[in-house]
């Protein structure tokens, strides 16, 4: 089962979910808005991505850019947990392994 993390109104997430459904690939959608990522997930994604997977072109990031850039790693993760729309999406995982980010 593939886990798809994102927000439901994101075009990339919609496209991803449609493709998985079309290809009949078992998946489960996890809505960031209802189930924010944990610190452990953020660390796992950062390890796979090389850094925290932040969507620096998004409007939510632009709103918090100054706070984010001044923050230490712990505070950055707190900010991402509180504002998951700042994350790149979708993030696909299978058995605790990151398959794709964005």
HELIX and SHEET records of a PDB file:
HELIX    1   1 UNK A   11  UNK A   22  1                                  12    
HELIX    2   2 UNK A   39  UNK A   49  1                                  11    
HELIX    3   3 UNK A   59  UNK A   70  1                                  12    
HELIX    4   4 UNK A   73  UNK A   82  1                                  10    
HELIX    5   5 UNK A   84  UNK A   86  5                                   3    
SHEET    1   A 4 UNK A  27  UNK A  31  0                                        
SHEET    2   A 4 UNK A   2  UNK A   6  1                                        
SHEET    3   A 4 UNK A  91  UNK A  94 -1                                        
SHEET    4   A 4 UNK A  97  UNK A 101 -1                                        
END                                                                             
